[in-house]
Amino acid sequence: MDYGFILTRHVNSEVTNKYWNQSVKLIRTHYPLRKIIIIDDNSNYKFVKADHDYQNLEVIQSEFPKRGELLPYVYFLKYKWFDNAVILHDSIFIHKKIPFENINIHVLPLWHHNYDKENLGNLLRISGYLTNNYEIKKKLTDNKHVMGMPTDKNNFDLCFGAMAFVNLNFLTGIENKYKISNLVHCIRSRKDRCGFERIIGLLFSQEYPLLKKARSLFGNIHNYHRAFRYHYNNYLQDFNNNRIFRPFTKVWTGR
């Protein structure tokens, strides 16, 4: 199966420059022949420095600053580098190979959690930029959970960080129906990018109902080890002491 990696990068310090370098080194360790695309989102190039001359790696400087999680989808649709993409943040470090060539579905988020109607007014504003948005707005508004679990077939999960394994033909179908590329005109802040996690999760579920069963590769992000409290210094301590036990490790930072 043809697939590659798309990494969203934002460097604003010497420490955050280490993120993408570590992420690329580990992808190269476990997937030595796979192409890596870096989408740079408004980095401060005073701090951007490669540790090595990385092979089979391409950097795209985004013309849409602060769109973050949306950018891999926009540029994947534009350049069509491979048939399938693994979409990651620069703060994801791979320590065990996942055989993506064996994944025989159209889309699979890396992590999920239950849709929560956070900033519903902003979600409705963003979804207004989509075509065929009536049903999307209705589901954003009507979605219900009981005891944290979906209550009916119309429920869905958000796609945490919009990180996913996704097939290009499937994504193209979403683009043709909903024009997700239009969202470059309305996503400009962290709050908006959080909205995109929810909207893309709904679009994935709407167009690929099997996700209501599979949900994600690694499960609910809130069950992840020290979720939202695991920082790069914690990771380095664990890395240096051989205490990394998860295949994909995520660190959190305020950028």
CORJODA-V989763 format. One record per residue. SS is DSSP state (hx for helix, st for strand, lp for the rest). Layout:
# CORJODA-V989763
SS
SS
This chain:
# CORJODA-V989763
lp
lp
st
st
st
st
st
st
st
lp
lp
lp
lp
hx
hx
hx
hx
hx
hx
hx
hx
hx
hx
hx
hx
hx
hx
hx
hx
hx
lp
lp
lp
lp
lp
st
st
st
st
st
lp
lp
lp
lp
lp
lp
lp
lp
lp
lp
lp
lp
lp
lp
lp
lp
st
st
st
st
st
lp
lp
lp
lp
lp
lp
hx
hx
hx
hx
hx
hx
hx
hx
hx
hx
hx
hx
lp
lp
lp
lp
st
st
st
st
st
st
lp
lp
st
st
st
lp
lp
lp
lp
lp
hx
hx
hx
lp
lp
lp
lp
st
st
st
lp
lp
st
st
st
lp
lp
lp
lp
lp
hx
hx
hx
hx
hx
hx
hx
hx
lp
lp
lp
lp
lp
lp
hx
hx
hx
hx
hx
hx
hx
hx
hx
lp
lp
st
st
lp
lp
st
st
lp
lp
lp
lp
lp
lp
st
st
st
hx
hx
hx
lp
st
st
st
st
hx
hx
hx
hx
hx
hx
hx
hx
hx
hx
hx
lp
hx
hx
hx
hx
hx
hx
lp
lp
lp
lp
hx
hx
hx
hx
hx
hx
hx
hx
hx
hx
hx
hx
hx
hx
hx
hx
hx
hx
lp
lp
lp
hx
hx
hx
hx
lp
lp
lp
lp
lp
st
hx
hx
hx
lp
lp
lp
lp
lp
lp
lp
lp
hx
hx
hx
hx
hx
hx
hx
hx
hx
lp
lp
lp
lp
lp
lp
lp
st
st
st
lp
lp
lp
lp
lp
